[in-house]
């Protein structure tokens, strides 16, 4: 059986991180569980640094993939 892999828009990132923080009982607890800094979690919750957001999402089991697509009629 093959698992279905679906993507979520990067705009969902903040809500994913916030939900994980809430389920863990706080940023410090989540940071300890994931082995990452509380600062990264804070920056992801506040949507500050994309690198911090990506580190937190990776630790939560998500893979962040950036896609570059040509504009119709250009670069094709």
C-alpha positions in Angstrom: 0.0 0.0 0.0 1.3 3.4 -1.0 0.9 6.4 1.3 -0.7 9.4 -0.2 1.5 12.5 0.2 -0.3 15.8 0.0 1.1 19.3 0.2 -0.1 22.2 2.3 0.4 25.8 1.5 3.3 27.5 3.4 0.6 29.8 4.8 -0.4 26.9 7.0 3.0 26.8 8.6 2.2 29.2 11.4 -1.0 27.3 12.4 0.9 24.0 12.3 3.5 25.3 14.7 1.0 27.0 17.0 -1.0 23.8 17.2 2.1 21.8 18.1 3.0 24.4 20.8 -0.4 24.1 22.3 -0.5 20.3 22.3 3.0 20.2 23.9 2.0 22.7 26.6 4.4 25.5 25.6 7.3 26.6 23.5 10.0 25.4 25.9 8.5 22.0 26.3 8.1 21.6 22.5 11.7 22.8 22.0 13.0 20.2 24.4 11.0 17.4 22.8 12.1 18.3 19.3 15.7 19.1 20.2 15.6 22.6 18.8 15.8 26.1 20.3 12.9 27.8 21.9 13.9 30.9 19.9 13.3 29.1 16.6 9.8 28.1 17.8 9.1 31.7 18.9 10.2 33.0 15.5 8.1 30.4 13.7 5.0 31.2 15.8 5.5 34.9 15.1 6.2 34.3 11.4 9.5 36.1 11.6 12.3 34.1 9.9 11.6 31.5 7.2 14.8 29.6 8.2 13.5 29.2 11.8 10.1 28.2 10.5 11.6 25.6 8.2 13.8 24.1 11.1 10.7 23.8 13.3 8.6 22.2 10.5 11.4 19.8 9.7 11.6 18.8 13.4 7.8 18.2 13.4 8.2 15.9 10.4 7.3 18.2 7.5 9.5 18.8 4.5 9.4 22.3 3.1 9.9 22.4 -0.7 10.2 25.6 -2.6 8.9 25.6 -6.2 9.8 27.9 -8.9 7.4 28.0 -11.9 7.8 30.0 -15.0 5.2 32.7 -15.8 3.1 31.9 -18.8 4.9 33.0 -21.9 8.2 33.7 -20.2 11.2 31.5 -19.6 9.5 28.6 -21.4 
